[in-house]
Amino acid sequence: IPVKMVTSSRGKALRAEPVVSLYEKGLIRHVGVFPELEVEMTRWVPGKGESPNRVDALVFALTELFLEPKNERGGRARI
């Protein structure tokens, strides 16, 4: 499986806002059961407690798949 290493340049809550919008519009659905992810998604309060690694990975993945524009060669462009 190809792995893309990323570095955060914005806060987690700010980075997650566009992804939250996709969930609110019903455009994202999970297939399967992901209890650790669900715990992080429902209990994380920005600025309090531990940083949720699974949520962060999910936000990066969904941003790559759905939110970053494609470049002229069909790949994803950096925004």
ZAZA-426122 format. One record per atom (N, C-alpha, C, O): residue number from 0; residue in three letters; chain; atom name; x, y, z negated. Coordinates in nm, 2 decimals, always signed. Each point is the difference from the previous one (the first is absolute). Last residue first. Layout:
ZAZA-426122
+-----+-----+-------+------+--------+--------+--------+
|   n | res | chain | atom |      x |      y |      z |
+-----+-----+-------+------+--------+--------+--------+
| NUM | Ala |     A |   CA |      X |      Y |      Z |
...
+-----+-----+-------+------+--------+--------+--------+
end
This chain:
ZAZA-426122
+-----+-----+-------+------+--------+--------+--------+
|   n | res | chain | atom |      x |      y |      z |
+-----+-----+-------+------+--------+--------+--------+
|  78 | Ile |     A |    N |  -0.28 |  +2.21 |  +0.19 |
|  78 | Ile |     A |   CA |  -0.06 |  +0.13 |  -0.02 |
|  78 | Ile |     A |    C |  +0.05 |  +0.05 |  -0.13 |
|  78 | Ile |     A |    O |  -0.05 |  +0.11 |  -0.04 |
|  77 | Arg |     A |    N |  +0.20 |  -0.48 |  +0.46 |
|  77 | Arg |     A |   CA |  +0.01 |  +0.04 |  -0.14 |
|  77 | Arg |     A |    C |  -0.07 |  +0.13 |  -0.02 |
|  77 | Arg |     A |    O |  +0.00 |  +0.09 |  +0.09 |
|  76 | Ala |     A |    N |  -0.15 |  -0.47 |  +0.27 |
|  76 | Ala |     A |   CA |  +0.09 |  +0.11 |  -0.01 |
|  76 | Ala |     A |    C |  +0.00 |  +0.04 |  -0.15 |
|  76 | Ala |     A |    O |  -0.09 |  -0.02 |  -0.07 |
|  75 | Arg |     A |    N |  +0.00 |  -0.47 |  +0.34 |
|  75 | Arg |     A |   CA |  -0.05 |  +0.10 |  -0.10 |
|  75 | Arg |     A |    C |  +0.10 |  +0.12 |  -0.01 |
|  75 | Arg |     A |    O |  +0.13 |  -0.03 |  +0.00 |
|  74 | Gly |     A |    N |  -0.19 |  -0.27 |  +0.46 |
|  74 | Gly |     A |   CA |  +0.04 |  -0.02 |  -0.14 |
|  74 | Gly |     A |    C |  -0.05 |  +0.11 |  -0.09 |
|  74 | Gly |     A |    O |  -0.07 |  +0.09 |  +0.05 |
|  73 | Gly |     A |    N |  +0.02 |  -0.09 |  +0.44 |
|  73 | Gly |     A |   CA |  -0.09 |  -0.10 |  -0.07 |
|  73 | Gly |     A |    C |  +0.03 |  -0.03 |  -0.14 |
|  73 | Gly |     A |    O |  -0.08 |  -0.06 |  -0.07 |
|  72 | Arg |     A |    N |  +0.30 |  +0.38 |  +0.38 |
|  72 | Arg |     A |   CA |  +0.03 |  -0.13 |  +0.04 |
|  72 | Arg |     A |    C |  -0.09 |  -0.11 |  -0.07 |
|  72 | Arg |     A |    O |  +0.03 |  -0.12 |  +0.01 |
|  71 | Glu |     A |    N |  -0.06 |  +0.60 |  -0.10 |
|  71 | Glu |     A |   CA |  -0.03 |  -0.02 |  +0.15 |
|  71 | Glu |     A |    C |  +0.03 |  -0.14 |  +0.04 |
|  71 | Glu |     A |    O |  -0.05 |  -0.05 |  +0.11 |
|  70 | Asn |     A |    N |  -0.07 |  +0.11 |  -0.62 |
|  70 | Asn |     A |   CA |  +0.08 |  +0.08 |  +0.09 |
|  70 | Asn |     A |    C |  -0.03 |  -0.04 |  +0.14 |
|  70 | Asn |     A |    O |  -0.08 |  -0.09 |  +0.03 |
|  69 | Lys |     A |    N |  -0.26 |  +0.07 |  -0.46 |
|  69 | Lys |     A |   CA |  +0.08 |  -0.08 |  +0.08 |
|  69 | Lys |     A |    C |  +0.09 |  +0.10 |  +0.09 |
|  69 | Lys |     A |    O |  -0.05 |  +0.10 |  +0.04 |
|  68 | Pro |     A |    N |  -0.15 |  +0.01 |  -0.55 |
|  68 | Pro |     A |   CA |  -0.03 |  +0.00 |  +0.15 |
|  68 | Pro |     A |    C |  +0.10 |  -0.08 |  +0.07 |
|  68 | Pro |     A |    O |  +0.11 |  -0.01 |  -0.04 |
|  67 | Glu |     A |    N |  -0.28 |  -0.08 |  -0.47 |
|  67 | Glu |     A |   CA |  +0.11 |  +0.07 |  +0.07 |
|  67 | Glu |     A |    C |  -0.03 |  -0.01 |  +0.15 |
|  67 | Glu |     A |    O |  -0.03 |  -0.11 |  +0.05 |
|  66 | Leu |     A |    N |  -0.28 |  -0.09 |  -0.36 |
|  66 | Leu |     A |   CA |  +0.01 |  +0.15 |  -0.01 |
|  66 | Leu |     A |    C |  +0.11 |  +0.06 |  +0.08 |
|  66 | Leu |     A |    O |  -0.01 |  +0.12 |  +0.03 |
|  65 | Phe |     A |    N |  -0.11 |  -0.61 |  -0.09 |
|  65 | Phe |     A |   CA |  -0.12 |  +0.07 |  +0.03 |
|  65 | Phe |     A |    C |  +0.02 |  +0.15 |  +0.02 |
|  65 | Phe |     A |    O |  -0.08 |  +0.07 |  +0.07 |
|  64 | Leu |     A |    N |  +0.43 |  -0.41 |  -0.19 |
|  64 | Leu |     A |   CA |  -0.09 |  -0.07 |  +0.09 |
|  64 | Leu |     A |    C |  -0.11 |  +0.10 |  +0.06 |
|  64 | Leu |     A |    O |  -0.04 |  -0.02 |  +0.11 |
|  63 | Glu |     A |    N |  +0.37 |  +0.17 |  -0.44 |
|  63 | Glu |     A |   CA |  +0.07 |  -0.04 |  +0.12 |
|  63 | Glu |     A |    C |  -0.10 |  -0.06 |  +0.11 |
|  63 | Glu |     A |    O |  +0.01 |  +0.03 |  +0.12 |
|  62 | Thr |     A |    N |  -0.18 |  +0.08 |  -0.55 |
|  62 | Thr |     A |   CA |  +0.04 |  +0.12 |  +0.07 |
|  62 | Thr |     A |    C |  +0.07 |  -0.03 |  +0.14 |
|  62 | Thr |     A |    O |  -0.03 |  +0.06 |  +0.10 |
|  61 | Leu |     A |    N |  -0.08 |  -0.41 |  -0.39 |
|  61 | Leu |     A |   CA |  -0.12 |  +0.05 |  +0.06 |
|  61 | Leu |     A |    C |  +0.03 |  +0.13 |  +0.08 |
|  61 | Leu |     A |    O |  -0.06 |  +0.03 |  +0.10 |
|  60 | Ala |     A |    N |  +0.41 |  -0.22 |  -0.36 |
|  60 | Ala |     A |   CA |  -0.04 |  -0.09 |  +0.11 |
|  60 | Ala |     A |    C |  -0.12 |  +0.05 |  +0.08 |
|  60 | Ala |     A |    O |  +0.00 |  +0.00 |  +0.12 |
|  59 | Phe |     A |    N |  +0.16 |  +0.24 |  -0.51 |
|  59 | Phe |     A |   CA |  +0.10 |  +0.00 |  +0.11 |
|  59 | Phe |     A |    C |  -0.05 |  -0.08 |  +0.12 |
|  59 | Phe |     A |    O |  +0.01 |  +0.04 |  +0.12 |
|  58 | Val |     A |    N |  -0.27 |  -0.07 |  -0.51 |
|  58 | Val |     A |   CA |  -0.01 |  +0.13 |  +0.06 |
|  58 | Val |     A |    C |  +0.09 |  +0.02 |  +0.12 |
|  58 | Val |     A |    O |  -0.03 |  +0.05 |  +0.11 |
|  57 | Leu |     A |    N |  +0.06 |  -0.45 |  -0.37 |
|  57 | Leu |     A |   CA |  -0.12 |  +0.01 |  +0.08 |
|  57 | Leu |     A |    C |  -0.02 |  +0.13 |  +0.07 |
|  57 | Leu |     A |    O |  -0.03 |  +0.00 |  +0.12 |
|  56 | Ala |     A |    N |  +0.39 |  -0.04 |  -0.42 |
|  56 | Ala |     A |   CA |  +0.02 |  -0.08 |  +0.12 |
|  56 | Ala |     A |    C |  -0.12 |  +0.00 |  +0.09 |
|  56 | Ala |     A |    O |  +0.02 |  +0.01 |  +0.12 |
|  55 | Asp |     A |    N |  -0.07 |  +0.19 |  -0.54 |
|  55 | Asp |     A |   CA |  +0.09 |  +0.08 |  +0.09 |
|  55 | Asp |     A |    C |  +0.03 |  -0.07 |  +0.13 |
|  55 | Asp |     A |    O |  +0.00 |  +0.06 |  +0.10 |
|  54 | Val |     A |    N |  -0.25 |  -0.28 |  -0.43 |
|  54 | Val |     A |   CA |  -0.08 |  +0.10 |  +0.06 |
|  54 | Val |     A |    C |  +0.09 |  +0.09 |  +0.10 |
|  54 | Val |     A |    O |  -0.04 |  +0.03 |  +0.11 |
|  53 | Arg |     A |    N |  +0.25 |  -0.36 |  -0.37 |
|  53 | Arg |     A |   CA |  -0.09 |  -0.06 |  +0.11 |
|  53 | Arg |     A |    C |  -0.08 |  +0.10 |  +0.07 |
|  53 | Arg |     A |    O |  -0.02 |  -0.01 |  +0.12 |
|  52 | Asn |     A |    N |  +0.30 |  +0.15 |  -0.49 |
|  52 | Asn |     A |   CA |  +0.07 |  -0.04 |  +0.12 |
|  52 | Asn |     A |    C |  -0.08 |  -0.06 |  +0.11 |
|  52 | Asn |     A |    O |  +0.02 |  +0.03 |  +0.12 |
|  51 | Pro |     A |    N |  -0.12 |  +0.33 |  -0.53 |
|  51 | Pro |     A |   CA |  -0.05 |  -0.13 |  +0.05 |
|  51 | Pro |     A |    C |  +0.07 |  -0.04 |  +0.13 |
|  51 | Pro |     A |    O |  -0.03 |  +0.06 |  +0.11 |
|  50 | Ser |     A |    N |  +0.20 |  +0.22 |  -0.57 |
|  50 | Ser |     A |   CA |  -0.03 |  +0.02 |  +0.14 |
|  50 | Ser |     A |    C |  -0.04 |  -0.13 |  +0.07 |
|  50 | Ser |     A |    O |  +0.06 |  -0.10 |  -0.02 |
|  49 | Glu |     A |    N |  -0.13 |  +0.21 |  -0.52 |
|  49 | Glu |     A |   CA |  +0.09 |  -0.05 |  +0.10 |
|  49 | Glu |     A |    C |  -0.04 |  +0.03 |  +0.14 |
|  49 | Glu |     A |    O |  -0.12 |  +0.01 |  +0.03 |
|  48 | Gly |     A |    N |  -0.07 |  +0.32 |  -0.41 |
|  48 | Gly |     A |   CA |  +0.03 |  -0.14 |  +0.00 |
|  48 | Gly |     A |    C |  +0.10 |  -0.04 |  +0.11 |
|  48 | Gly |     A |    O |  +0.06 |  +0.09 |  +0.06 |
|  47 | Lys |     A |    N |  -0.30 |  +0.36 |  +0.03 |
|  47 | Lys |     A |   CA |  -0.01 |  -0.07 |  -0.13 |
|  47 | Lys |     A |    C |  +0.04 |  -0.15 |  +0.02 |
|  47 | Lys |     A |    O |  -0.04 |  -0.06 |  +0.10 |
|  46 | Gly |     A |    N |  +0.00 |  +0.39 |  +0.26 |
|  46 | Gly |     A |   CA |  +0.07 |  +0.07 |  -0.11 |
|  46 | Gly |     A |    C |  +0.01 |  -0.07 |  -0.13 |
|  46 | Gly |     A |    O |  +0.06 |  +0.05 |  -0.09 |
|  45 | Pro |     A |    N |  -0.45 |  -0.19 |  +0.42 |
|  45 | Pro |     A |   CA |  +0.12 |  +0.07 |  +0.04 |
|  45 | Pro |     A |    C |  +0.06 |  +0.08 |  -0.12 |
|  45 | Pro |     A |    O |  -0.07 |  +0.07 |  -0.07 |
|  44 | Val |     A |    N |  -0.20 |  -0.52 |  +0.02 |
|  44 | Val |     A |   CA |  -0.03 |  +0.14 |  -0.01 |
|  44 | Val |     A |    C |  +0.12 |  +0.08 |  +0.03 |
|  44 | Val |     A |    O |  +0.10 |  -0.01 |  -0.07 |
|  43 | Trp |     A |    N |  -0.30 |  -0.53 |  +0.14 |
|  43 | Trp |     A |   CA |  +0.10 |  +0.10 |  +0.01 |
|  43 | Trp |     A |    C |  -0.05 |  +0.14 |  -0.01 |
|  43 | Trp |     A |    O |  -0.10 |  +0.04 |  +0.07 |
|  42 | Arg |     A |    N |  -0.16 |  -0.46 |  -0.06 |
|  42 | Arg |     A |   CA |  +0.05 |  +0.05 |  -0.13 |
|  42 | Arg |     A |    C |  +0.10 |  +0.11 |  +0.01 |
|  42 | Arg |     A |    O |  +0.03 |  +0.06 |  -0.10 |
|  41 | Thr |     A |    N |  -0.24 |  -0.31 |  +0.47 |
|  41 | Thr |     A |   CA |  -0.11 |  +0.05 |  -0.08 |
|  41 | Thr |     A |    C |  +0.05 |  +0.06 |  -0.14 |
|  41 | Thr |     A |    O |  -0.08 |  +0.07 |  -0.06 |
|  40 | Met |     A |    N |  +0.38 |  -0.26 |  +0.40 |
|  40 | Met |     A |   CA |  -0.09 |  +0.10 |  +0.07 |
|  40 | Met |     A |    C |  -0.10 |  +0.06 |  -0.10 |
|  40 | Met |     A |    O |  -0.04 |  +0.11 |  +0.02 |
|  39 | Glu |     A |    N |  +0.33 |  -0.46 |  -0.17 |
|  39 | Glu |     A |   CA |  +0.07 |  +0.13 |  +0.02 |
|  39 | Glu |     A |    C |  -0.09 |  +0.10 |  +0.06 |
|  39 | Glu |     A |    O |  +0.01 |  +0.12 |  -0.04 |
|  38 | Val |     A |    N |  -0.18 |  -0.55 |  -0.01 |
|  38 | Val |     A |   CA |  +0.02 |  +0.06 |  -0.13 |
|  38 | Val |     A |    C |  +0.07 |  +0.14 |  +0.01 |
|  38 | Val |     A |    O |  -0.04 |  +0.10 |  -0.06 |
|  37 | Glu |     A |    N |  -0.02 |  -0.36 |  +0.45 |
|  37 | Glu |     A |   CA |  -0.13 |  +0.06 |  -0.05 |
|  37 | Glu |     A |    C |  +0.02 |  +0.06 |  -0.14 |
|  37 | Glu |     A |    O |  -0.06 |  +0.11 |  -0.02 |
|  36 | Leu |     A |    N |  +0.42 |  -0.34 |  +0.20 |
|  36 | Leu |     A |   CA |  -0.02 |  +0.12 |  +0.08 |
|  36 | Leu |     A |    C |  -0.13 |  +0.07 |  -0.05 |
|  36 | Leu |     A |    O |  +0.00 |  +0.12 |  -0.02 |
|  35 | Glu |     A |    N |  +0.10 |  -0.54 |  -0.16 |
|  35 | Glu |     A |   CA |  +0.10 |  +0.10 |  -0.04 |
|  35 | Glu |     A |    C |  -0.02 |  +0.13 |  +0.06 |
|  35 | Glu |     A |    O |  +0.01 |  +0.10 |  -0.06 |
|  34 | Pro |     A |    N |  -0.29 |  -0.47 |  +0.20 |
|  34 | Pro |     A |   CA |  -0.03 |  +0.05 |  -0.13 |
|  34 | Pro |     A |    C |  +0.10 |  +0.11 |  -0.05 |
|  34 | Pro |     A |    O |  -0.04 |  +0.09 |  -0.06 |
|  33 | Phe |     A |    N |  -0.14 |  -0.29 |  +0.52 |
|  33 | Phe |     A |   CA |  +0.13 |  +0.06 |  -0.03 |
|  33 | Phe |     A |    C |  -0.02 |  +0.07 |  -0.14 |
|  33 | Phe |     A |    O |  +0.00 |  +0.12 |  -0.02 |
|  32 | Val |     A |    N |  -0.26 |  -0.46 |  +0.42 |
|  32 | Val |     A |   CA |  +0.00 |  +0.05 |  -0.14 |
|  32 | Val |     A |    C |  +0.14 |  +0.04 |  -0.03 |
|  32 | Val |     A |    O |  +0.09 |  -0.07 |  +0.01 |
|  31 | Gly |     A |    N |  -0.36 |  +0.05 |  +0.49 |
|  31 | Gly |     A |   CA |  +0.08 |  -0.08 |  -0.10 |
|  31 | Gly |     A |    C |  -0.02 |  +0.07 |  -0.13 |
|  31 | Gly |     A |    O |  -0.07 |  +0.10 |  -0.02 |
|  30 | Val |     A |    N |  +0.04 |  +0.20 |  +0.42 |
|  30 | Val |     A |   CA |  -0.05 |  -0.14 |  +0.02 |
|  30 | Val |     A |    C |  +0.09 |  -0.08 |  -0.09 |
|  30 | Val |     A |    O |  +0.12 |  -0.01 |  +0.01 |
|  29 | His |     A |    N |  -0.28 |  +0.56 |  +0.02 |
|  29 | His |     A |   CA |  +0.10 |  -0.10 |  -0.04 |
|  29 | His |     A |    C |  -0.06 |  -0.14 |  +0.02 |
|  29 | His |     A |    O |  -0.12 |  -0.02 |  -0.03 |
|  28 | Arg |     A |    N |  +0.03 |  +0.53 |  +0.27 |
|  28 | Arg |     A |   CA |  -0.06 |  -0.11 |  -0.08 |
|  28 | Arg |     A |    C |  +0.12 |  -0.10 |  -0.03 |
|  28 | Arg |     A |    O |  +0.08 |  -0.02 |  +0.08 |
|  27 | Ile |     A |    N |  -0.19 |  +0.55 |  +0.13 |
|  27 | Ile |     A |   CA |  +0.09 |  -0.09 |  -0.05 |
|  27 | Ile |     A |    C |  -0.07 |  -0.10 |  -0.08 |
|  27 | Ile |     A |    O |  -0.08 |  +0.03 |  -0.09 |
|  26 | Leu |     A |    N |  -0.15 |  +0.33 |  +0.29 |
|  26 | Leu |     A |   CA |  +0.08 |  -0.05 |  +0.11 |
|  26 | Leu |     A |    C |  +0.11 |  -0.10 |  -0.05 |
|  26 | Leu |     A |    O |  +0.06 |  -0.06 |  +0.09 |
|  25 | Gly |     A |    N |  -0.42 |  +0.35 |  -0.32 |
|  25 | Gly |     A |   CA |  -0.03 |  -0.14 |  +0.02 |
|  25 | Gly |     A |    C |  +0.09 |  -0.06 |  +0.12 |
|  25 | Gly |     A |    O |  -0.04 |  -0.10 |  +0.05 |
|  24 | Lys |     A |    N |  +0.05 |  +0.55 |  -0.27 |
|  24 | Lys |     A |   CA |  -0.08 |  -0.01 |  +0.13 |
|  24 | Lys |     A |    C |  -0.03 |  -0.14 |  +0.03 |
|  24 | Lys |     A |    O |  -0.07 |  -0.03 |  +0.10 |
|  23 | Glu |     A |    N |  +0.34 |  +0.13 |  -0.48 |
|  23 | Glu |     A |   CA |  -0.13 |  +0.06 |  -0.02 |
|  23 | Glu |     A |    C |  -0.09 |  -0.01 |  +0.13 |
|  23 | Glu |     A |    O |  -0.13 |  +0.00 |  -0.02 |
|  22 | Tyr |     A |    N |  +0.58 |  -0.16 |  +0.04 |
|  22 | Tyr |     A |   CA |  -0.09 |  -0.08 |  -0.08 |
|  22 | Tyr |     A |    C |  -0.14 |  +0.06 |  -0.02 |
|  22 | Tyr |     A |    O |  -0.10 |  -0.08 |  +0.01 |
|  21 | Leu |     A |    N |  +0.42 |  +0.34 |  +0.22 |
|  21 | Leu |     A |   CA |  -0.04 |  -0.12 |  +0.08 |
|  21 | Leu |     A |    C |  -0.09 |  -0.09 |  -0.08 |
|  21 | Leu |     A |    O |  -0.09 |  -0.06 |  +0.05 |
|  20 | Ser |     A |    N |  +0.27 |  +0.43 |  -0.28 |
|  20 | Ser |     A |   CA |  -0.11 |  +0.04 |  +0.09 |
|  20 | Ser |     A |    C |  -0.04 |  -0.12 |  +0.09 |
|  20 | Ser |     A |    O |  -0.12 |  -0.01 |  +0.03 |
|  19 | Val |     A |    N |  +0.49 |  -0.04 |  -0.31 |
|  19 | Val |     A |   CA |  -0.13 |  +0.00 |  -0.08 |
|  19 | Val |     A |    C |  -0.11 |  +0.03 |  +0.09 |
|  19 | Val |     A |    O |  -0.11 |  -0.06 |  -0.01 |
|  18 | Val |     A |    N |  +0.53 |  +0.10 |  +0.19 |
|  18 | Val |     A |   CA |  -0.04 |  -0.14 |  -0.01 |
|  18 | Val |     A |    C |  -0.13 |  -0.01 |  -0.07 |
|  18 | Val |     A |    O |  -0.08 |  -0.08 |  +0.03 |
|  17 | Pro |     A |    N |  +0.29 |  +0.50 |  +0.00 |
|  17 | Pro |     A |   CA |  -0.06 |  -0.04 |  +0.13 |
|  17 | Pro |     A |    C |  -0.05 |  -0.14 |  +0.00 |
|  17 | Pro |     A |    O |  -0.09 |  -0.03 |  +0.07 |
|  16 | Glu |     A |    N |  +0.30 |  +0.19 |  -0.48 |
|  16 | Glu |     A |   CA |  -0.12 |  +0.07 |  +0.03 |
|  16 | Glu |     A |    C |  -0.06 |  -0.04 |  +0.14 |
|  16 | Glu |     A |    O |  -0.12 |  -0.03 |  +0.01 |
|  15 | Ala |     A |    N |  +0.56 |  -0.11 |  -0.24 |
|  15 | Ala |     A |   CA |  -0.12 |  -0.09 |  +0.01 |
|  15 | Ala |     A |    C |  -0.13 |  +0.07 |  +0.05 |
|  15 | Ala |     A |    O |  -0.09 |  -0.07 |  +0.04 |
|  14 | Arg |     A |    N |  +0.51 |  +0.31 |  -0.12 |
|  14 | Arg |     A |   CA |  +0.02 |  -0.10 |  +0.11 |
|  14 | Arg |     A |    C |  -0.12 |  -0.09 |  +0.02 |
|  14 | Arg |     A |    O |  -0.03 |  -0.04 |  +0.12 |
|  13 | Leu |     A |    N |  +0.04 |  +0.33 |  -0.49 |
|  13 | Leu |     A |   CA |  -0.01 |  +0.08 |  +0.12 |
|  13 | Leu |     A |    C |  +0.01 |  -0.09 |  +0.13 |
|  13 | Leu |     A |    O |  -0.08 |  +0.02 |  +0.09 |
|  12 | Ala |     A |    N |  +0.15 |  -0.21 |  -0.51 |
|  12 | Ala |     A |   CA |  -0.14 |  +0.04 |  +0.01 |
|  12 | Ala |     A |    C |  -0.02 |  +0.07 |  +0.13 |
|  12 | Ala |     A |    O |  -0.10 |  -0.02 |  +0.07 |
|  11 | Lys |     A |    N |  +0.55 |  -0.10 |  -0.18 |
|  11 | Lys |     A |   CA |  -0.09 |  -0.12 |  +0.03 |
|  11 | Lys |     A |    C |  -0.14 |  +0.04 |  +0.02 |
|  11 | Lys |     A |    O |  -0.07 |  -0.04 |  +0.10 |
|  10 | Gly |     A |    N |  +0.46 |  +0.40 |  +0.00 |
|  10 | Gly |     A |   CA |  -0.05 |  -0.07 |  -0.11 |
|  10 | Gly |     A |    C |  -0.10 |  -0.11 |  +0.04 |
|  10 | Gly |     A |    O |  -0.06 |  +0.01 |  +0.11 |
|   9 | Arg |     A |    N |  +0.44 |  +0.12 |  +0.24 |
|   9 | Arg |     A |   CA |  -0.11 |  +0.07 |  -0.07 |
|   9 | Arg |     A |    C |  -0.04 |  -0.08 |  -0.12 |
|   9 | Arg |     A |    O |  +0.03 |  -0.12 |  -0.01 |
|   8 | Ser |     A |    N |  +0.31 |  -0.03 |  +0.29 |
|   8 | Ser |     A |   CA |  +0.04 |  +0.14 |  +0.00 |
|   8 | Ser |     A |    C |  -0.11 |  +0.08 |  -0.07 |
|   8 | Ser |     A |    O |  +0.02 |  +0.12 |  -0.02 |
|   7 | Ser |     A |    N |  +0.18 |  -0.67 |  +0.05 |
|   7 | Ser |     A |   CA |  -0.11 |  +0.10 |  -0.03 |
|   7 | Ser |     A |    C |  +0.05 |  +0.14 |  +0.00 |
|   7 | Ser |     A |    O |  +0.11 |  +0.03 |  -0.06 |
|   6 | Thr |     A |    N |  +0.07 |  -0.46 |  +0.34 |
|   6 | Thr |     A |   CA |  +0.04 |  +0.08 |  -0.11 |
|   6 | Thr |     A |    C |  -0.11 |  +0.10 |  -0.02 |
|   6 | Thr |     A |    O |  -0.04 |  +0.07 |  +0.10 |
|   5 | Val |     A |    N |  +0.11 |  -0.59 |  +0.16 |
|   5 | Val |     A |   CA |  -0.05 |  +0.14 |  -0.01 |
|   5 | Val |     A |    C |  +0.05 |  +0.06 |  -0.12 |
|   5 | Val |     A |    O |  +0.03 |  -0.06 |  -0.10 |
|   4 | Met |     A |    N |  +0.05 |  -0.40 |  +0.45 |
|   4 | Met |     A |   CA |  +0.03 |  +0.07 |  -0.12 |
|   4 | Met |     A |    C |  -0.05 |  +0.14 |  +0.00 |
|   4 | Met |     A |    O |  +0.02 |  +0.07 |  +0.11 |
|   3 | Lys |     A |    N |  -0.19 |  -0.52 |  +0.15 |
|   3 | Lys |     A |   CA |  +0.04 |  +0.13 |  +0.02 |
|   3 | Lys |     A |    C |  +0.03 |  +0.07 |  -0.13 |
|   3 | Lys |     A |    O |  -0.09 |  +0.00 |  -0.09 |
|   2 | Val |     A |    N |  +0.07 |  -0.53 |  +0.32 |
|   2 | Val |     A |   CA |  -0.02 |  +0.09 |  -0.12 |
|   2 | Val |     A |    C |  +0.05 |  +0.14 |  +0.04 |
|   2 | Val |     A |    O |  +0.11 |  +0.01 |  +0.06 |
|   1 | Pro |     A |    N |  -0.29 |  -0.50 |  +0.20 |
|   1 | Pro |     A |   CA |  +0.08 |  +0.12 |  +0.00 |
|   1 | Pro |     A |    C |  -0.03 |  +0.08 |  -0.12 |
|   1 | Pro |     A |    O |  -0.12 |  +0.01 |  -0.05 |
|   0 | Ile |     A |    N |  +0.08 |  -0.55 |  +0.08 |
|   0 | Ile |     A |   CA |  -0.08 |  +0.12 |  +0.00 |
|   0 | Ile |     A |    C |  +0.09 |  +0.12 |  +0.00 |
|   0 | Ile |     A |    O |  +0.09 |  +0.01 |  -0.08 |
+-----+-----+-------+------+--------+--------+--------+
end
